[in-house]
């Protein structure tokens, strides 16, 4: 553990309106302490606030202009941080001593100052008692691991920073993943032994590099240690301790590290950052250490900004609904059959924000449902606008998340916006991801059946990315399969990826369910899918997602193409006659 270094000068603030008294006290104590000065209560309070992290004691006169000592004590008591700094009152009045102690003063010195050794002793004793009491107040050691308790750890860390402000330090969080599973499989005794071994590994590390550590909660440890270049060896040392009691595949250690060079952010906040880095390793294999660096910090700040701006963005319609066309390729000429509504965020200050940056964030923070409903409403309104403008209806599909499905009023809400826009439910397509079906299949089936009874068509989105079985596929109420773009990326004539796509298309044909292929980008992919009897294509080969005003051109072109096809068909019919 870190050695308790006492070879440093603590800082004392001397507050007295008399120049002579300030100079006298300063001369007495400056041989052992760094001395700051203030000539009245107002100036003293400013000094205390500015130096709150480094002050070890305040020597405070009671009778002063502008703000007296009692008022200063009163202001200090209002601030939980300032209250931790001991105050010794300077007074010649006995009655002031009692009142000062009642207001939180730690001690008092009587005027005049005629015994320097007594003053030094009282100052030293006040500081020692205060620092000692703060440490003693926290129970020092965790009973199981003999590491520090969190309270002692954080207090010790604060004290260490004050004494070593120039030391470059690392704040570390170590976590044993799925510890509750280990307890259930092997029992609490084995779990306790694992925690003890982790603590032993930490102590071994500190034999090489000074530091302090605590068990923060059941299976999480906080370490504060001098900066080191790499931490793979740390994980290896802890793992070596655990091998004697666990199989290697059961050892799941994660570590998050925050490197602090300047001590600019609060001590506790450094561990919040280390914890975020540690948590980023959840469900990731092959990496046991994550560093909270500037890139991660900027990402965190960016995410916080997006969350803060969400409601304003909804209100101001910064979110724009784009439409990516779907083309039916079953005939000789591809025809625009429908489109998918996709969200885009045009932020007034940050510009275009990619969906993959904000959608997962909103999913994690419970905002995705509000965003989905925004898209649903905008999409329904757009269907009506196109119908009013062109006299035809082009169906639009919208995404329905697992969160949406679990909401009991989802169906009523969708029906309401359909009714408000005077459009048909048949033209409002609902895309439900394959993984949603596997979460609670019977609940999904009941909800989907209800929607289909009301005329909605259901597309299973991202088919092939989840875990639905073929048997399950035969029982699910769906009207179309959307083949995940991962299947399309590498297809080529005769390769196994193409054969897999062909098998899915054959199954869909047997089930009499049309297939929509997502992510089609090349002519070759289009031709392969057409030969394999895919029904509908969506992807950049035809068009990227477009705002409504640009999508209009696709509708107008499709109207002309259909007119030409109809005219040719009519001409053929006349020739046959």
C-alpha positions, 0 to 999 in steps of 0.5 A: 500500500502507499506509504503515509508520507508526512514530509510535506507542508500543509497550508494554513490560512491566517485571517485577521484585520490587524496587519501586526497580528497577521504578520506575527502569526505568519512568522510563527507558523511559516517555518512548518506550514505554507501560509496564506493571508486574508484581512477580512471575512469576505476575503477569507471566504474567497480564499477558502473557496479557492483553496478548499482542496489544499487548506489544512487549517484556518486561523480565524479572527472574530472581530473584523470589518465587512464580514466578521468571524461568526459570519464566515463560520456560518457560510462555511457550515452551509457548504459540505465541502468547506465544513471539512476544513478545521477552523481555529478561532482567534479571540481575546473574549472568553464569551466568543470561544463558546459561540465559536465552538457552537458554530463549528470551530475546532479550537481557539487561540487566545490573544495576545500571541506571546508563546510561539511554541504553544501556538505551533503546538495547538495548530499542529494538534488541530490538524493532526486531530482533524486528519486523524478523525477523518480517517478513523471515521471510515472503517478502514478495512473490508472484512473479507479481503482486508483491502480498504473500505470504499469510505476509507479508500476515497478519503485516503485518495483525497489526502494522497492527492493533496500531498502529491499533487504532481504525481501521475496516477491511474484510477482503475476498476476491476470487475469479475464478470458474471460473479453471481453465476459463479456463486450459484455454480460453486457456492458462496465459499468459492465466491469468497475465495475468488475475491480473496485471490483477486485481492492477493493479486492486487497486493502483489501488484502494489509490491512493484508499484505503490497504490491503494485499493478497496473492494467497492462492492460485491465483485468490483475493486477500485485501485489508485496507483502510480501510472504504468504503461501497460496493464496486461501483466496486471490481469495476468497476475490476478488470473494466475491467483485464480487458476488454483481454484477455477478453470481458465474458462471461468475466469472473466476479469475486466479492467477499466483504466483512467489515466489522470495527469493533472488531477483536474476532475474530482477524485470520485469522477475518475473512477466513474470514467474507469467504470465506464471503460470497464463496462464497455467490455461487456459481451466482448471477447478477446479484450480484458482491458479498456482505457478511458481516453479522450476519444471515449470522453468525447463520445460520452460528452457527445452522447450526453449532448444528444440526450439533452437535445432530444426533446428540442429536436422532436419539438423543432422537427430536426429529425427528418424522415427519409424514404428508401425505395423498394423495387419489385423485380419479378417482371422485366422492368423494376417497378417502385412498389413501396419504401422504408421510412428511415430517420435522419437527424439534422442538428442545427449546430452539429449538422448531420448525425448518423443514425448508428450514433443516436439510435442505440443511445436512445434505445439504452435511455428509453427514448426510442419509443418516442422517436419511433412514434414520431417516425410513424406519424411523419410516414403516415402524413407523407403517404397522404401527401403523395396520394393527394399530389399524384393520385396514387398511394405508395405504401411505406414501411416503418420499424416497430421495436421490441419496446414498441410491441410491449406497449399496450396502446401501440395498436391503438396509436397506429390505428389513430394516425392511419385514421387521422390521415385517411389512409389504408392500413394495407398501405402502412407496412410494419417491419418487426425485427426477427429477434423480437419474435424470439423474445416472446413469441406467443405475445408477438404472435397475438399482437401481430395477428391483431394487427393483420386482422386490422389490415396491416401487412407485417414484414419480418426485418433482418431475417437471418440475423437472429435465431428463429428456427425453420419450424418457428418460421412456418407458424409466425404470422408474417406477410414478407421476409426482409433478407438481412443485408449480411447475406447479400454482401458476398454473394457470387454465382455458385458460392455458398453465400448464394446457395444459402440465399437460394435456400431461403428463397425456396423456403419462402416460395413454399410458404408463399411469402415474398422476399425483400433483399436489403443492401443490394448495391451492384448489378451483379447482385440484382441479376443473381437475386432475380434469377433466384426469384427474389421478389423485391430489392432495396438498396443503393443500387436503386437509390440511397434514402431520400428526403420526400422532395427528392423521392418525388422524382422516383414516383414521377418516373415510376408513373411514367414507366407504368404508363409506357408499360401499359401502352405497350401492353395495349399495343400488343393486345391490339396486335393480337386482335 
